[in-house]
Amino acid sequence: MDTKKIGAFLKQCRKEKNLTQEQLAEKFGVSARTVSRWETGINMPDLSILVQLAEYYDVEMRELLDGERSQTMNKEMKETLDKVAVYEEWVKQKAL
């Protein structure tokens, strides 16, 4: 999982909405520093926030986890679920 690439994509999505880190932080109930850490790839959002970000930015979870917009419209659910499982495992390891 390339957290730097994911962070850069999160930043790109935020800028497309013309939001500051502070504005996004307020919308999701986190600090601006937390948003900064997401966007630099130092930390990743919790899964529940990641789902909310995907909805807010109107992108699929797979795109967030890939760190880029998908070039194909037909995505297989299994691939998405595999990426979510990898993400959850990564979060659990970071918590230790």
C-alpha positions as CSV (number, residue, x, y, z in Angstrom):
1,M,0.0,0.0,0.0
2,D,1.5,3.3,-1.1
3,T,0.4,5.8,1.6
4,K,2.2,8.7,-0.1
5,K,0.3,8.1,-3.3
6,I,-3.0,7.8,-1.4
7,G,-2.2,11.0,0.5
8,A,-1.5,12.9,-2.7
9,F,-4.8,11.7,-4.1
10,L,-6.7,12.8,-1.0
11,K,-5.0,16.2,-1.3
12,Q,-5.9,16.4,-5.0
13,C,-9.6,15.6,-4.2
14,R,-9.7,18.2,-1.5
15,K,-8.3,20.8,-3.8
16,E,-10.8,19.9,-6.5
17,K,-13.5,20.8,-3.9
18,N,-11.7,24.1,-3.2
19,L,-11.3,23.3,0.5
20,T,-8.6,24.1,2.9
21,Q,-7.3,21.4,5.3
22,E,-9.0,23.3,8.1
23,Q,-12.4,23.3,6.3
24,L,-12.1,19.5,5.5
25,A,-11.1,18.8,9.1
26,E,-14.1,20.7,10.5
27,K,-16.4,18.7,8.1
28,F,-15.1,15.4,9.3
29,G,-14.6,16.3,13.0
30,V,-10.8,15.9,13.0
31,S,-7.9,18.4,13.3
32,A,-6.2,20.1,10.4
33,R,-3.0,18.4,11.5
34,T,-4.8,15.0,11.1
35,V,-5.8,16.0,7.5
36,S,-2.2,17.1,6.9
37,R,-0.9,13.7,8.1
38,W,-3.4,11.9,5.8
39,E,-2.2,14.0,2.8
40,T,1.4,13.4,3.4
41,G,0.9,9.7,3.9
42,I,2.2,9.7,7.5
43,N,-1.2,8.4,8.8
44,M,-4.3,7.1,7.1
45,P,-7.9,7.8,7.9
46,D,-9.9,5.2,9.9
47,L,-11.9,3.0,7.6
48,S,-15.2,4.7,8.6
49,I,-13.7,8.1,7.6
50,L,-12.2,6.6,4.5
51,V,-15.7,5.5,3.4
52,Q,-17.1,9.0,4.1
53,L,-14.3,10.6,2.2
54,A,-15.0,8.4,-0.8
55,E,-18.6,9.4,-0.7
56,Y,-17.8,13.1,-0.2
57,Y,-15.3,13.1,-3.1
58,D,-17.5,10.9,-5.2
59,V,-14.8,8.3,-5.8
60,E,-14.8,4.6,-5.2
61,M,-13.0,3.0,-2.3
62,R,-10.8,1.2,-4.8
63,E,-9.7,4.6,-6.2
64,L,-8.8,5.9,-2.8
65,L,-6.9,2.8,-1.9
66,D,-5.1,2.9,-5.3
67,G,-4.4,6.6,-4.9
68,E,-5.7,7.4,-8.4
69,R,-8.9,7.6,-10.5
70,S,-9.7,4.4,-12.2
71,Q,-9.5,4.2,-16.0
72,T,-12.2,1.6,-16.3
73,M,-15.8,1.8,-15.4
74,N,-16.4,-1.9,-14.6
75,K,-14.6,-2.9,-11.4
76,E,-14.9,-6.2,-9.7
77,M,-16.2,-6.2,-6.2
78,K,-13.7,-8.8,-5.1
79,E,-10.7,-6.6,-5.9
80,T,-12.3,-3.8,-3.9
81,L,-12.9,-6.1,-0.9
82,D,-9.4,-7.4,-1.1
83,K,-8.0,-3.9,-0.9
84,V,-10.2,-3.0,2.0
85,A,-9.0,-6.2,3.8
86,V,-5.4,-5.2,3.2
87,Y,-6.1,-1.6,4.4
88,E,-7.7,-3.0,7.6
89,E,-4.8,-5.2,8.3
90,W,-2.4,-2.3,7.7
91,V,-4.4,-0.1,10.2
92,K,-4.3,-2.9,12.8
93,Q,-0.5,-3.3,12.4
94,K,0.0,0.5,12.8
95,A,-2.0,0.4,16.0
96,L,0.3,-2.1,17.6
